[in-house]
């Protein structure tokens, strides 16, 4: 595991843990990535990591729980009321979307031209 992946993992573990404990869902992963100047390759490494897979799996499980499609997840997530489960799902999904958006925004290519007047 590279240094940047360890750092991202550590930050996400702390932030997600805090969100579960305090119901504070204010962290912006996109802002964190921009502020700390992560490179596209570093974010690609995160997107292909087990941590990212675990996040997407957690969102899928929460989705099944919220839509009541699987009784197993009702037993797993019964500590959360439906509103809290939706908040957590939205929060985790936002982290996933932020990472994917950041990776796409850092793709090499030409900048769009502006029209001269």
N, C-alpha and C positions, 0 to 999 in steps of 0.2 A: 504494500500500500504506500503510495507516494505521500510526501509531506503535505501537499495541498489537499489531498483526499482525506488524510487524517484530520486536518484542520477543519475542513467542511463537515466531516462526520461528527467531530467533537462539538462544533457550534450547533449543528442540528440536533444532536442528542440533548444538549442543554436547553435549547429553545423549546423543543417538543416536550421535554419533561416539565419545563416551567409552564407550558400551556396546559398540560394535563392537570397540574397541581393547582394553578391559580386562575385558569380559564382566561389567560391573557393571550390573545390571538393577534397582536399588533406587529409581530416581526415580519419584515419584508425581505425575503431571500434575494429577490432581484436587486434591491438596494444594497444588501450586504455584498453581493458579488460585484456590483459596480464600484462601491466604495473601496473595496479591497483589491480591485484591479485584477481579478482572475482572468486568465487566458482561456480561449475557447477550448484548447486541448485539455486543460484541467477540468473544465466543466463536462467535457465529453467523457473523461475518465469517471467522473461522478455519475453521469447518466448510465454508464455501463457497469456500475458497481452493484454489489449486493445490497448496499444501503438504499440505493434508489429503488431497486426491485422490492425491497421490504416496504418502502413507503407506498409504492403502487399497489402492492398486495393488501396493505392495511386499508387503503381507500376502497379497494374492491370488496373487502370483507365488510366494511362499514356500509357500503352501498347495499349489499345483500341484507344486512341487518335492518337498515332503514326501510327497504322495500319489502321486508318480511318474506323473503324468498327462501330462506334456509333457517330451520329451527336451531341448528348448531350454533349459529352466530347470535341468536337471541340469548342463548345460555352464556356465551363468552362475553357479550357486551351488555348484559342485563344491569350492570352497575351504572350505565349511562342511561339517562332518559333520552327520548328521541331528539329533543332539541339540542342537547349537548353532543350527541352522536353526529348530528348534521353539522354543527359548528366545527367539530374536529375534522370531519370529512372535508369540509370546505377549506379549512386551514391547511391540511396536508396536501390537498389538491392544488392549492395556491403555490405551495413550495415546489411541487412538481412542475406546474406550468411556468413558474418563474425560471427554473433551471432550463427548461426547454426553450423558452423565449430568449434567454441570455445566450444560449448556444447558437441559436439561429441568427441573432442580431450580430454575432461576432464572426459570421462567415465571411471569407474574403470575397471581394468583388468590387466593382466600380460603384461609386456613389452616383445617385441620379443627378443628371445635369439640370441646371436651372436655366430658364429661358432668358436670353439677353434681350433687352428692350432698346 
